[in-house]
């Protein structure tokens, strides 16, 4: 991590200890992003944003409190730490929440390809957005456009604890999208398509994105009501995220520990049809959600959550794992 960010993390932890905390962990995320939006062949918006956010969690005995801020001057950090400690002192005791121990924290940080050194210029983003929209509106039957867009962003994540863990990583993301409208017999439909990747070279061509957006939009025209009956259901890949998200929420350790998940008694049991395997792989090269350690500084690994339809694991942070009498799985947010 840079000297400035290393100093910021140290300042957060030092302020917490000086304010009376027995221990603390802190995280800093520095984000930068650029985006261009176009409509009907003209640039509508060109934006750039930069922000730095910090989070601090303090421990006082068996009590803890968490605070966050984007105001990172020394005086505000001191006040923030004092406020966090004051909050922790009046919080109820929680025997399950604790900081990662020295034996648990990640000692070796893996090298995974999640950061693209090549940063597209504003002109390149504009060209991609225009190309995507142009390809979409050029398709016969498309009557209007809600625009095309292209974006690029980077995030620098830093986490440190008062008992010796300190590490960071950088990740990048890029995207291109188009949204268009089609009209037939007075009925109007809209749809979109997009491509997103960690590396720019892995993006679909903008022309392909636009053509696909047009095809999806046109396919919505003239819908017909199907006959009533029992039929196999095939889910579109667009809904995969929501389906996986529902499963992830149901096997989240916090929900299991509270007893609020419908899968709380299903470990080792079939929870989906055979043939479905659900893998959490934070070390996937060029993965959109890959990371090198979890939010508590624990090492991460590839893990089968559901294998051939059978539930194999929960998503466990330290608190939920401790409450369940299990080992944390390195999946804290």
C-alpha positions in Angstrom: 0.0 0.0 0.0 1.1 3.6 -0.5 2.7 5.6 2.2 -0.3 7.8 2.5 -2.7 4.9 2.8 -0.4 3.0 5.2 -0.3 6.1 7.4 -4.1 6.4 7.3 -4.6 2.8 8.4 -2.1 3.2 11.2 -3.7 6.4 12.3 -7.1 4.8 12.6 -5.7 1.9 14.7 -3.5 4.1 16.9 -6.4 6.4 17.6 -8.6 3.5 18.6 -6.1 2.1 21.0 -5.4 5.6 22.4 -9.1 6.0 23.0 -9.2 2.9 25.1 -10.0 0.0 22.8 -8.5 -3.4 23.6 -8.2 -4.1 19.9 -9.3 -2.8 16.5 -9.5 -3.5 12.8 -9.8 -0.9 10.1 -10.4 -0.8 6.3 -9.8 1.8 3.7 -11.2 1.8 0.2 -10.0 4.3 -2.4 -12.2 4.3 -5.6 -11.8 6.0 -8.9 -14.1 5.8 -11.8 -14.9 7.4 -15.2 -18.0 7.0 -17.3 -19.5 8.4 -20.5 -23.2 8.3 -21.5 -24.4 9.1 -25.0 -27.9 9.3 -26.6 -28.8 9.5 -30.3 -25.1 10.0 -31.2 -24.3 12.8 -28.8 -22.5 12.8 -25.5 -25.0 13.4 -22.6 -22.6 13.1 -19.7 -19.0 12.5 -19.0 -18.2 12.0 -15.3 -15.3 11.2 -13.1 -15.5 10.4 -9.4 -12.9 9.7 -6.7 -13.6 8.9 -3.1 -11.9 7.4 -0.1 -13.9 5.7 2.6 -12.7 4.3 5.9 -14.3 1.9 8.4 -13.2 1.2 12.0 -14.3 -1.5 14.3 -13.2 -1.4 18.0 -13.3 -4.0 20.7 -13.7 -3.2 24.4 -13.8 -6.5 26.4 -16.7 -8.4 24.8 -18.3 -5.3 23.5 -17.7 -3.8 20.0 -18.8 -1.0 17.8 -18.3 0.0 14.1 -18.1 3.4 12.5 -17.3 4.7 9.1 -16.3 8.1 7.5 -15.1 9.8 4.4 -13.6 12.7 6.3 -10.0 11.5 6.9 -8.2 14.4 8.5 -6.4 13.6 11.8 -8.8 15.5 14.0 -11.8 13.7 12.6 -10.1 10.3 12.9 -9.4 11.0 16.6 -13.0 12.0 17.2 -14.2 9.0 15.2 -12.2 6.6 17.3 -13.3 8.2 20.6 -16.9 8.0 19.5 -16.5 4.3 18.5 -15.0 3.4 21.8 -17.7 5.3 23.7 -20.3 3.4 21.6 -18.6 0.0 22.4 -18.6 0.7 26.1 -22.4 0.9 26.2 -23.1 -1.8 23.7 -24.4 -5.2 25.0 -21.8 -7.9 25.5 -21.4 -10.2 22.5 -19.4 -13.3 23.3 -19.2 -14.3 19.6 -17.8 -11.1 18.0 -14.0 -10.9 18.1 -11.0 -9.9 16.1 -9.1 -12.4 14.1 -6.4 -14.1 16.1 -2.7 -14.0 15.1 -3.1 -17.7 14.1 -6.1 -17.0 11.8 -5.0 -14.0 9.9 -3.7 -14.4 6.3 0.1 -14.7 6.3 0.6 -15.1 2.6 -1.3 -13.0 0.2 -2.0 -14.8 -3.1 -1.2 -13.3 -6.5 -4.4 -13.2 -8.6 -4.9 -11.3 -11.8 -7.7 -8.8 -10.8 -6.2 -5.5 -11.9 -5.8 -4.2 -15.4 -3.0 -1.7 -15.7 -4.5 -0.3 -19.0 -6.8 2.6 -18.3 -9.1 3.7 -21.2 -9.2 7.4 -22.0 -12.4 9.4 -22.0 -12.2 9.3 -25.8 -12.0 5.5 -25.9 -15.0 5.3 -23.5 -16.9 7.7 -25.7 -16.2 5.6 -28.8 -17.3 2.4 -27.1 -20.6 4.0 -25.9 -21.3 5.5 -29.4 -20.5 2.2 -31.1 -22.8 0.3 -28.9 -25.7 2.7 -29.4 -25.2 3.0 -33.1 -25.2 -0.8 -33.6 -28.5 -1.0 -31.6 -30.4 1.8 -33.4 -29.2 0.5 -36.8 -31.3 -2.6 -36.4 -34.6 -2.5 -38.3 -37.5 -2.1 -35.9 -35.7 -0.1 -33.3 -37.4 3.3 -33.0 -35.6 5.1 -30.2 -32.7 5.0 -27.8 -32.2 5.5 -24.1 -28.5 5.6 -24.7 -25.2 3.8 -24.6 -22.6 4.0 -21.9 -19.1 2.9 -21.1 -17.3 3.0 -17.8 -14.0 2.1 -16.1 -13.3 1.9 -12.4 -10.6 0.9 -9.9 -10.7 0.2 -6.2 -7.8 -0.1 -3.8 -8.7 -2.1 -0.7 -6.7 -2.0 2.5 -7.3 -3.8 5.7 -5.3 -3.9 8.9 -5.7 -5.1 12.5 -4.1 -4.0 15.7 -2.6 -7.5 16.2 -0.4 -7.4 13.1 -2.3 -8.0 9.9 -1.9 -5.5 7.1 -2.5 -6.1 3.4 -4.0 -4.5 0.3 -5.0 -5.2 -3.2 -6.2 -3.3 -6.3 -9.0 -4.4 -8.6 -10.5 -2.9 -11.8 -13.7 -3.2 -13.7 -15.0 -2.0 -17.1 -18.4 -2.1 -18.8 -20.3 -1.2 -21.9 -24.1 -1.1 -22.2 -26.9 0.0 -24.5 -30.7 0.5 -24.0 -33.1 0.9 -26.9 -36.8 1.0 -27.6 -39.0 -0.7 -30.2 -42.6 0.1 -31.1 -45.3 -2.0 -32.9 -49.0 -1.5 -33.2 -48.9 1.2 -30.4 -47.1 -1.1 -28.0 -43.7 0.1 -26.9 -40.9 -2.2 -25.4 -37.4 -1.5 -24.1 -34.5 -3.8 -23.2 -30.8 -3.6 -22.8 -27.6 -5.6 -22.9 -24.2 -5.0 -21.4 -20.8 -6.5 -21.0 -18.6 -6.3 -17.9 -15.1 -7.5 -17.2 -12.0 -6.9 -15.0 -9.8 -6.5 -18.1 -10.8 -4.4 -21.1 -9.6 -7.1 -23.5 -12.3 -9.5 -22.1 -15.2 -7.2 -22.9 -17.6 -8.1 -25.7 -17.2 -5.7 -28.7 -19.6 -2.7 -28.3 -21.2 -3.5 -31.7 -22.1 -7.0 -30.3 -23.6 -5.4 -27.2 -25.7 -3.0 -29.2 -26.9 -5.7 -31.6 -27.9 -7.9 -28.7 -29.7 -5.0 -27.0 -31.8 -4.5 -30.2 -32.5 -8.2 -30.6 -33.7 -8.5 -27.0 -35.9 -5.4 -27.4 -37.5 -6.7 -30.6 -38.2 -10.1 -29.0 -40.4 -8.4 -26.5 -42.9 -7.2 -29.1 -46.1 -9.1 -29.6 -46.0 -11.3 -26.4 -48.5 -14.2 -26.3 -50.1 -15.8 -23.2 -49.1 -19.4 -23.1 -51.5 -22.3 -22.5 -51.9 -23.4 -18.9 -50.0 -26.6 -18.1 -46.9 -28.1 -16.5 -43.7 -27.4 -18.4 -40.0 -27.5 -17.7 -38.7 -24.0 -16.8 -35.4 -22.7 -18.3 -34.0 -19.6 -16.5 -32.3 -17.0 -18.6 -28.7 -16.3 -17.5 -29.7 -12.8 -16.6 -31.6 -14.2 -13.6 -28.7 -16.3 -12.4 -27.4 -13.6 -10.1 -30.7 -13.3 -8.3 -31.0 -17.1 -8.0 -27.5 -17.5 -6.6 -28.1 -14.5 -4.4 -31.2 -16.1 -2.9 -29.2 -19.3 -2.2 -26.3 -17.2 -0.7 -28.6 -15.4 1.6 -30.1 -18.7 2.8 -26.7 -20.2 3.7 -25.3 -17.0 5.2 -23.8 -17.9 8.6 -25.5 -15.0 10.3 -28.9 -16.2 9.2 -28.0 -19.8 10.2 -26.8 -18.7 13.6 -30.0 -16.7 14.2 -32.1 -19.7 13.1 -33.9 -17.5 10.5 -32.9 -19.4 7.3 -35.1 -22.1 5.8 -31.9 -24.1 5.2 -30.7 -24.0 8.8 -31.1 -27.8 9.3 -30.0 -28.8 5.8 -26.3 -29.3 6.0 -25.3 -32.4 4.1 -28.8 -32.7 2.6 -30.0 -32.1 -1.0 -31.2 -28.5 -1.4 -31.3 -28.3 -5.2 -31.7 -30.8 -8.1 -28.8 -33.1 -8.8 -26.1 -31.8 -11.0 -26.0 -28.3 -9.6 -22.8 -27.2 -8.0 -22.4 -23.8 -6.4 -18.8 -22.7 -5.9 -17.5 -19.6 -4.2 -14.1 -18.9 -5.8 -12.5 -15.7 -4.6 -9.2 -16.6 -6.3 -10.6 -16.9 -9.8 -8.3 -15.0 -12.2 -10.1 -12.0 -13.7 -13.1 -12.7 -11.6 -15.5 -9.8 -11.1 -15.8 -10.5 -7.3 -12.4 -12.0 -6.7 -10.4 -10.9 -3.6 -7.2 -11.8 -1.9 -8.4 -11.9 1.8 -11.7 -11.5 3.5 -13.1 -8.5 5.4 -11.6 -9.7 8.7 -8.1 -10.4 7.3 -8.6 -14.1 7.0 -7.2 -16.1 4.0 -9.7 -17.1 1.3 -10.0 -20.2 -0.8 -12.1 -21.9 -3.5 -15.0 -23.6 -1.7 -17.9 -25.7 -2.9 -21.0 -24.5 -1.1 -23.4 -26.9 -2.8 -22.0 -29.9 -4.7 -24.2 -32.0 -6.9 -27.2 -30.5 -5.2 -26.0 -31.3 -1.6 -25.3 -28.4 0.8 -21.6 -28.6 1.9 -20.8 -25.3 3.7 -22.1 -22.0 5.2 -20.7 -18.6 4.5 -19.1 -18.0 7.9 -17.4 -14.9 9.3 -15.8 -15.1 12.8 -18.9 -14.2 14.8 -21.3 -16.7 13.1 -18.7 -19.4 13.1 -18.0 -18.9 16.8 -21.7 -19.0 17.6 -22.1 -22.2 15.6 -19.0 -23.8 17.1 -17.3 -24.0 13.7 -14.2 -22.5 12.0 -14.6 -19.3 10.0 -14.5 -19.9 6.3 -12.8 -16.6 5.2 -16.0 -15.2 3.7 -16.6 -12.1 5.8 -17.9 -9.1 3.9 
